């Protein structure tokens, strides 16, 4: 399992391009006698093991994708892809759980089924490329779990779980509970007019200056953000012109608005989009704002969390599992939050890395905890849920109240996808 994780780390692939990683996971599941459905949401896959009695289905998830982090010691020299978030440990966890639950001594005592799901593209990057895939009909939504929800991959799954790595150095080896930020993503094209930058700059309309004014306007908004709303506004300029001796005619900005929930994000996005328009107005440029539905806030199921915490403590000693309050927010975002809107889930963290998440120095140092202990805790939690005629799983389903159905989720996310055009002249 550890060797597999390290092999994936040595061959990182960005979202919706994880063909090698996906193939290795599929081969491992097939070696355990499972039928694997490949090519879901481009590179995702799913395999299900049915136990002897009818009952709920528990999903175990492993994410496939890497980030793009130039300078990381394990970065691909051609793509800059690197596992600077620890996703490479999750496929190994997935196969470990699948191996554990294939044992007849275990399987004979369980009811229901377990679905092993490898999901692509959790990192919301490469927006331009993903929008091109959408235009070509390859994608509907921009992340793996979002797209799998849209495609119905989770329709026969009742609850789901996964373990993510962390380098935060919290008191417990594992942390369970808490939430994450929702977000929306913007692709913004400032459109001006080219002209000779030295001979007649007054004949042009400088799209880069329009973008600069917009960035300044964004910064003036920060004091309007409430601390309790955990708002983050950040982005990058991915294209800033073609020739240094020409007035830039088109500049592209990709940005993100994060906040405690989707309502806060949408309200903040109104301010942010107003800033983009201000940049266009100041320079007499045009702006095209593509709003892409990002992630929803994570809700961790308390019953599943209790079972997982007890198993972690049983494996590694009392106090190994740190419980976080429901409102505790790390500031990041995950498409596991989207899944939590339609079913009960848990998304615990294992403190097994050093360095800064998404940074050049992020490395897994404790592979045993990240892979073996995590897989063991997941497998034990599946057993707890599905043993004794799946009594605990039935309790989870009885007490959980997800705010949306799949149909409602897909409809809500589609409504958030829009293009706004504004002429600042």
N, C-alpha and C positions, 0 to 999 in steps of 0.2 A: 504493500500500500504506500509506504513512504517512498519507495523507488519510483512508483508511478507518479506521485505528486512532484517529485524532483525532475522527472523526465518532462512533465508538462511545463514546469517552470523553465526548463531549458529550451522549450519550443513554444513560446507564447504566441497567441493569436488574438487579434482584436475581435470585437463583437460581430456576429453574423459571418465571420470568416474562420471559425474554429473547426475546420474540416479534419485536421489531424487529431486534435483533442477529442472531438466527437467520435471519430472512428475507433480510437483506443478504448473509450468508455463502452461503446457498443460491443466491441470484441470481448471485453471483460464480462459484460452482462450475458452475452450469448454463451460464453464458456461456462456460466452457471446454469445453463439450460433455459434461459429466458428468451422469449420472442421480443425482438426490439423493433419498434417503429422508428425509422430514421427520417431525417429531413423535415422535421416539424419546425416551423419558423426558421427555415433555411438550414440551420445546423443542429437544432435541438433533437432530442430523442426521448422515448418513453418505453418502459417495459413494466409489466404488471405480474405479480405473483399472487394467485388466488389460493386462499387456504380452504380448509375443509368445509366450513360453514359460512352461510351468507352473513354479511355484516358490512360495516363501514370500510371505506378505503382510506388509508393513510398515505399521503405523498411524502417522499423523501427527495429533497432537491439538491442538486449540485450545479454550481454555475461554471461556465466554460471559459469565459473571456478574460482577456488581459486589457490593461490600459496602454496608452502610448506615453512612455517616460524616457526620453532621450537621456543618456548618461547613467541609467541604471546598470548595475553590473551584469544583469541577466537579460538586458534588452536585446531584441532582435536587431542586427545591424541594418537591415533593410527597411523594416517597418517601425522601429523604435518601440514595438510592443514589449511590455514587461509586466509580470505578475506582481505589481506593487500594491496589491490589495489582498493577496492571499487566496484568490479563487482557485488556484491550482491544487489546493488541498482538498477541495470539495468533491471533485470526481473520485478521488481516492477514498474519501469517506463513503461516498455513494456505493462504491463497489464493496467496501468492507461491510456495510449494512446488508447489501444483497447477499453476500457470502454467509453472514451470520444467520439470516432468516431463511436460507435454503436448507439448513440442517433439519432433518425430520424430527429430531428431538425437540426442536422449537416449533416448527411449522404445525405439528400434529396437535398442538395445544392452542392454536390461534383461530379466530374467526375473522371473516372479512378478507381484505386483501391489502397489499402494499404496492404502490406505484413508484417506480424509480424514474425520476425525471431530470434530465440534464438540460439546463436552460442556457441559451446564448445571450450575449449582449446585455448584461446587467448594467455595465458602465455606459452612461448616456453620452457617447462621444461620436465623432465623425458624422455630425448632423447632416452636412451636405450630401454625403454619400448615402445616408439612410433615406433622405428625402428623394434622392434619385431612384432608389429601390422602390420606394412607395409609388412614385410616378410610373415606374415600369410594371407595377402590379405584383412585385415580389413581397411587399410588406404592407400591412395595414397600420400597425403601430410601430414605434421606434425602439422598443426594448423587447427582450426575449419573453419575459413572463407576461407583459402586456399583450404581445402578439399571440402567445399560447392561450391566454384567456379568450381573446377574440376568436381564435380558431376552434375553441371547445376542448382543448387538451385536458383541462381541469374539470370538465363537466361530470366525470365519474369519480372525482376525488372529493372527499368530505373534509379533510383537514391536511395541513402540510407543515413540514419542519425542515430546517437546515441549520448549519453552524458556520459562522463567519469568523475569520481570524481578526485579531486586534493587537495593537502595540501600546495601548493606553496605560498599561501597568496598574490596573485597579487591584484592590486587595485580594479579590477572589481570582482563581485561575479561570473560571467561567463567569460571565455576567449574563443575567436572564431578565427580560422585561424591558421596560422603557419604550420609547417611540422613535420616530425619525421625521425629518422634514418632508413635507410635500414640495413639489416644484413644478414650474412651467419653463419651457425652453423657447428662446427667441432666435431666429435667424433674421438678421436685419441687413438689408442692402440699401446703402446710401448711393444715390445715382446723381451725378453731376454732369459736367461737360468738359471734355479734354481741350487743352490749349497748350501752346508753348510756354513752359514754366519760366523761361527767361525773357523771351521776346514779347509775349502778350498775355501774361497771366490773367489780366482783367477780362479777357475774352472767354475765360473758362468759368466753370462752377466747381469748386474744390470739394469733392465728396469726402476726402480725408478730414478736412477742417469741419465739415458737417458732423462727422463721427466724433471728432474731438470735442465739439460743443456739446454733443449728446452725452459724452462721458462726464464732462464737467457738470452738466445738469443732473446726471445720476448721483454724483457725489454730494450735491447740495441736498438731496432727498434723505440722506442717511439719518439725519437727526429727527426725521419724522417717523422712523421705524421704532415701534415699541420693543423693549428688550424681551418682554414676555412672549412676543410673537416669533422669536428666533428667526428673524428675516435675514437672509443673505442675498446680495445681488452681486454677481460676478460674471466675467466673460472675457473673451479674447477677440482680437481682430485677426481674422484668418486671411484676409486679402486687403492690401492697403495701396493698391495701384500697380501699374505695370512698368513704367519707365520713370526714372527720377527727373528727367527733363520735360515731363509732361504733367500738367495738372491732373491729379487722379480723378477719373471719371466714375469709378465704382469702388466702393469699399464695403467689405462684408464683416459684420460683427456677429459672433455667436455668444449668447449669454444665457444666464439662468437666474430665475427668481425662486428662492426657497423660503418656506415659512412653515409654521406649526401645523397648519391644515390648508386644504385647498381653497377655502373661502378667503383666508388671509393672503394666500398667494395671488389669487385672482384680483383682490383689491389692490395689492402692491403692484401687480402687473399693469394696472391702469396708469399709475404714476410713472412707471418705467417707460411705457409706450409713449406717454406724453413727452418724456425727455427725448426720445428718438425723433419725434415730430419737431421738437424745438430745435434740434440740430439742423434738420432740413430747412426749417423756416428761416433760421439765421443766415444761411448761405444761399437761399433760393434753390435748394436742391429738392430731389424727390427721395422718398423713403418707402421701402416695401418691408413690412413686418410680418414674418410668418411665425405664428404662435403654435407651438407643438405641445400636446398634452404630456406633461412629465408624470412624476410618480405621486402617489397619494401617501398620506402618513401611515406609519406602521402601527398596528394594534396587536400586541402579544396576548395570546389566550392564557389566562391565569391557571386553569386546570392543567393544561399541557405543560406550562412552565413549572408547576409544582412537581410533576412527574419527572421532568428532565432534571431539575435541580436535585431531587432525591437520588437520582441515578448518578449524577456527577459526584455527589458527596459519597455515595457507596463505592465508586471507583477510586476516588482520589483523596478521600478523607473529609470529615466534617468541616464545614466552612469553605469548601472549595468553590461552591456556587454563591456568587454575590447576587442578591435580588435587587433590582432597580425598580423605582416607582414608575407607575404607568406614564407619568408626564416627563420622566427623565429623557433628555434629547441630546444625542451626540452631534447634531447639526447636519449630518449627511442625509442622503436619501437612498432608498432602495425600492426596486419594483416588487419586493416581497410585501411592501406596504399596499400595493395594488391588490395583491392576492388576499391580504388580510381584510380587505373591504368586502369580499364575497365568501370567505370561509375562515374558520379559526386556524391560526398559524402560530408558530414560535420561530424566533430568529435570534438565538443566543450567540454570544461571542466567546471565543477562546483566546486568552491572552498568551499568544505563542510567538509573537513577532517583535522585532525591534525596528527603530526608525520611524519615519513619518508616513502615515498612510498616503498613498498616491505619490510618494516622494522617491528620490533616487536611492535612498538608503533603507527602504522598507524590505526586510528579509524575514523569512520564517526561521527562527532559531530553535524552537522546540517542536520538531516534527512529530514526536510521539504524541504530545497533547493535541496538536493541530489535526492529526489524522487518526491515530489509533484510539485515543481516549474519546475523541469527538464521535467517531463512528460507533464505538461501544455504547456511549450514552444515547445516541440516536436509536440504535438497535434495541436497547433495553426499554426505551420509551415507546417504541412501536409495540414491543411485547406487552408492556403494561397496558397499552390502549386496547389491544386486540385479544388479550387473554381473558379467560372467564366469560366467554360469549361476548367479548368486546364491551364489557360493562363500562369501563372508563371512557372509551370512545363514545359510547352512547350518552354518557353524562356530559361530555364536552359538547356534543351536538344539541343536547337539551338546553344547556345553559348559555351557549354562545348565541349572539344576536348580530351577525354581520349586517352592516347598514345597506348593502346592495345585493341584488341578484347579478348574475353575469350579464344579462341583457341590459339591466340598468347601468352597469359599469361601462359597457361598450358604448351605449348611447351617450353617457355623460362625457366620456373621453372624446368621442367624435365631435361633440358640440364644442369642445375646447380647441379643436384644430381650425384655425382661420387665418386668412391673409388680409392685412390692412394696408392700403396704399394712401399716401398723403403727398401732396405737392406743396412745397413751401414757396410758392410764387403767386 
